[in-house]
């Protein structure tokens, strides 16, 4: 059995329309998600028993191993295979902020499932892996796929968006967490959005996407900013960057993103944001293009 590594890419909601909470406690939504060429790094190697080591710049923000989504997913894999344990050691190089609206935990779990399946030679189908990924939440399947997609239902109804162009972007987190549950509860106090999916862009070029995004929303942005004013400050800081074409919060925050025409413009903006906020995190990246770096 070999040691294998895989990028668990950051997920970005280019828009996020959210409806009122349903009797089952879930919110209907519509979103266009894209994945970045940055993220956490997951490594899986043979071992005597299942274990996890967390390293990296954001390792300290994780509270122990017991509830980590990687372990939750791999324990589900073991149960599915009729095993009491998996002979694997997982190392998570945690490069993405925690509670950041980037799907980091679900993406980590998806990468770990794929690696475990390959290392152990189970040969599971894509459908089987997606079923297992649901144990981490509604965004499990989309993060397992790690490809641009329309998401509807509660995030589990996926239609690929293969025509999404590569977008030069900056991800900027102000160094404050934005817990998803708290943001949704704040939204429920004033549920002013809806889960309607807009008509697709008439033009799938970068300029066409940018123009189209202006007529969409992130319905969680306003309640998230109410709970954590640092998100509002981050949006303002992104909007001040030279050459930024569009800015918005991703998911339930606290990360915001800006879109640019060139990689150089994005790199310059990331450097500016990092130097002006020592407690924050900023990185230039490429969204979409359905290319994930392994």
PEWONOR-V616786 format. One record per residue. N is the residue number from 0. PHI is phi in whole degrees, 0 to 359 (999 if undefined). PSI is psi in whole degrees, -180 to 180 (NA if undefined). NEAR is the number of other C-alpha atoms within 8 Angstrom. Layout:
BEGIN
[[N,PHI,PSI,NEAR] [N,PHI,PSI,NEAR]]
END
This chain:
BEGIN
[[0,999,135,6] [1,265,164,6] [2,266,127,9] [3,232,149,9] [4,231,155,10] [5,207,141,10] [6,288,134,13] [7,256,93,14] [8,287,151,14] [9,293,138,15] [10,260,135,15] [11,236,128,13] [12,274,107,11] [13,294,-36,11] [14,217,161,13] [15,209,103,15] [16,261,129,16] [17,233,132,14] [18,264,176,12] [19,294,151,10] [20,299,141,10] [21,269,167,8] [22,303,-27,5] [23,278,2,5] [24,91,-6,6] [25,263,158,8] [26,250,128,10] [27,291,148,14] [28,211,165,16] [29,221,136,16] [30,205,154,13] [31,249,115,12] [32,255,144,13] [33,229,155,14] [34,245,146,15] [35,266,167,14] [36,265,20,12] [37,234,156,9] [38,172,-164,12] [39,278,161,15] [40,245,125,13] [41,249,130,15] [42,236,134,13] [43,236,133,15] [44,219,156,12] [45,299,147,11] [46,202,177,8] [47,285,-32,6] [48,208,170,9] [49,287,127,11] [50,208,165,8] [51,220,135,10] [52,240,132,8] [53,248,125,9] [54,235,-173,10] [55,97,172,9] [56,296,-22,7] [57,247,18,12] [58,297,-38,10] [59,295,-19,6] [60,278,-10,6] [61,272,130,8] [62,269,86,5] [63,73,-178,6] [64,258,-22,8] [65,304,-39,5] [66,258,10,7] [67,298,136,9] [68,293,-26,11] [69,299,-50,13] [70,296,-38,13] [71,299,-45,11] [72,293,-42,16] [73,287,-31,13] [74,292,-35,10] [75,294,-38,10] [76,297,-44,10] [77,300,-46,12] [78,298,-40,9] [79,297,-33,7] [80,271,2,6] [81,73,28,6] [82,249,151,8] [83,275,-17,6] [84,199,167,8] [85,243,137,10] [86,277,68,9] [87,221,147,13] [88,243,131,13] [89,247,133,13] [90,246,124,11] [91,253,113,14] [92,270,99,11] [93,276,99,13] [94,258,-14,10] [95,261,146,10] [96,298,159,10] [97,270,147,9] [98,51,53,11] [99,247,-1,16] [100,76,22,15] [101,244,8,12] [102,63,27,12] [103,302,-48,16] [104,296,-42,9] [105,291,-38,15] [106,294,-40,16] [107,302,-45,15] [108,296,-42,17] [109,297,-44,17] [110,297,-41,13] [111,295,-40,15] [112,299,-46,14] [113,297,-44,9] [114,294,-44,13] [115,298,-42,11] [116,300,-41,11] [117,287,-45,9] [118,297,-40,13] [119,271,-6,7] [120,69,30,6] [121,290,-34,6] [122,67,38,6] [123,291,148,7] [124,287,165,6] [125,299,-40,6] [126,297,-40,6] [127,294,-41,8] [128,295,-41,11] [129,296,-41,11] [130,300,-43,9] [131,294,-36,10] [132,293,-19,15] [133,294,-17,11] [134,296,-22,10] [135,268,-8,12] [136,136,175,8] [137,297,-26,9] [138,271,6,12] [139,303,-52,17] [140,298,-41,13] [141,294,-36,12] [142,285,-30,13] [143,296,-44,13] [144,293,-42,7] [145,55,44,13] [146,227,150,13] [147,305,137,15] [148,201,153,13] [149,279,135,12] [150,238,133,15] [151,221,-168,14] [152,67,-125,9] [153,253,20,11] [154,111,-6,13] [155,266,-14,12] [156,268,111,8] [157,240,135,10] [158,230,123,7] [159,296,148,8] [160,241,72,8] [161,292,-16,8] [162,271,2,6] [163,295,123,11] [164,285,161,9] [165,293,133,9] [166,238,125,12] [167,286,129,14] [168,216,163,14] [169,234,131,15] [170,259,131,14] [171,224,121,15] [172,244,129,15] [173,282,4,13] [174,87,17,8] [175,235,138,8] [176,285,158,9] [177,223,84,14] [178,300,130,10] [179,302,-46,10] [180,301,-43,6] [181,296,-39,8] [182,293,-43,14] [183,295,-37,11] [184,294,-38,8] [185,294,-38,11] [186,297,-40,11] [187,297,-24,9] [188,289,-20,6] [189,208,72,6] [190,283,80,8] [191,266,3,7] [192,261,-169,9] [193,208,165,9] [194,259,23,11] [195,289,134,7] [196,272,125,8] [197,289,159,5] [198,301,145,4] [199,295,161,4] [200,300,138,8] [201,290,-20,5] [202,226,116,6] [203,270,20,11] [204,283,170,8] [205,302,-46,9] [206,297,-38,7] [207,294,-42,11] [208,297,-44,11] [209,297,-42,10] [210,295,-41,8] [211,293,-39,9] [212,299,-28,10] [213,298,-21,8] [214,262,7,6] [215,250,-178,10] [216,215,168,9] [217,242,106,13] [218,290,-12,10] [219,268,-7,13] [220,296,-48,10] [221,296,-49,7] [222,295,-34,11] [223,295,-40,15] [224,292,-36,11] [225,299,-42,7] [226,285,-35,8] [227,224,93,10] [228,302,-22,8] [229,299,-26,9] [230,292,-42,16] [231,299,-41,9] [232,295,-37,8] [233,294,-41,12] [234,298,-42,12] [235,296,-40,8] [236,296,-41,9] [237,295,-42,14] [238,296,-24,10] [239,278,-9,7] [240,290,134,9] [241,302,138,6] [242,77,2,7] [243,292,135,13] [244,261,-27,9] [245,199,144,10] [246,217,150,12] [247,193,160,10] [248,279,146,14] [249,261,137,16] [250,55,-131,11] [251,262,15,15] [252,80,178,18] [253,267,2,16] [254,286,137,14] [255,247,161,16] [256,228,151,13] [257,234,146,14] [258,248,140,13] [259,226,165,14] [260,279,-30,11] [261,227,160,7] [262,295,-36,11] [263,296,-42,6] [264,297,-42,11] [265,294,-43,16] [266,297,-41,11] [267,295,-43,8] [268,295,-42,12] [269,299,-42,14] [270,296,-41,10] [271,297,-47,9] [272,295,-39,12] [273,293,-43,11] [274,289,-26,7] [275,267,-3,6] [276,212,91,8] [277,298,-27,7] [278,273,-6,6] [279,267,180,10] [280,225,128,12] [281,219,137,12] [282,212,138,10] [283,277,143,13] [284,206,176,13] [285,241,127,10] [286,256,149,12] [287,76,-158,14] [288,73,-5,11] [289,52,34,10] [290,245,120,7] [291,246,130,11] [292,278,125,5] [293,271,NA,5]]
END
